[in-house]
Amino acid sequence: MIIIEKPEFTISGTKARLQCQFKIRDHIDNLWYEVNEPYQDYLTVERADAFLVGLLPLALKEGYDIKVNYYLSNRLYYTLNKYLIPILAESFGYRKINIHCSNLISSPLKNENEIGTGLSCGIDSFSTIYDHMDDHCPEEYKISLLTFFNVGSHGSNGGEKAIKLFNKRLTTVKKCAEELDFNLLILDSNISEILNMNFQSTHTLRSISAVLALQKLFRVYYYSSAVHLQNFKLDQNIGYYDTFTLNMLSTETISFFSSCSSLTRVEKTHMISKYALVQRYLNVCVKDGFNCGKCFKCLRTLLTLEIIGELEKYKTIFNMDEYFKVKSQFIADIFANRKTDIFVKEIYEEMIRKNTIYLQS
């Protein structure tokens, strides 16, 4: 069994930390989330929600029930036990575990009513931001605060390499947030070191645990969808069913939404490609820093931009020489993999629709 104790709040210099001791087998450890001083009052010591969600992947992998020795949101307790845990156990082939807690709270926490989303400068991230800035979005649901988390996207297992990449990317993200005229909340955590698990299979739970650590700040949080809802399936890539998972992770205080889940990656690219800021800050590369032009993420983005007639606007932020060297082979791969890869399928269908089966290099 994993036993979660009462969260604690500490301050060190300009950093504020929400931490919680937990016990697994005979080992005692601490999971923590850290923010800059301006956001210290919003770290949620009143609930253990963040730590339950953060440790859930580890409990499922090890087959351990979780006992929470502190206050827990009643809705979260109910939805995890009744819906999300059975689905995750089935998807990953784990044993169905149970959460135990005798201190359930149904009343919402008072919060600042912020509407948040993450800023990574990727296609999905920019799509969420621009989709919630237009006139079709009600004022009560327009984004008011951007976030940037160190919870695994910079390195599944954490460590110095992940911190270095996090800080490198943060430099760009800060500039972009400033141009967008949004405040940026930066959060660090040791969740990657605690879990020591693959990020792709745990990213939703990691990220949402960080937001739950700040329930006194957010009323709504948009988690950018990576796949169209038509591709919904139970899989070890948790992103395929975010629409379901995020509803199950919402509490009496905060609502989570899988943003832009009705759009394909091609449609998202088309939507944001016209914006000058995106043309300066778009970063999709699997490597650190400048878009290499030849990794699978760069290739599918560049080919999509070329198909929709926007490639020229992005030549300063991608290595175009590398792209043109491998473009013909990538187009061949599009044909070969169009039935097995959902992102490739989207590009193939756009090529057919635009009648651009072969593009000159």
Summary of the structure (lengths in Angstrom):
residues: 361
radius of gyration: 20.9
end to end distance: 58.5
largest distance: 65.8
contacts: 1193
relative contact order: 0.12
helix: 45%
strand: 19%
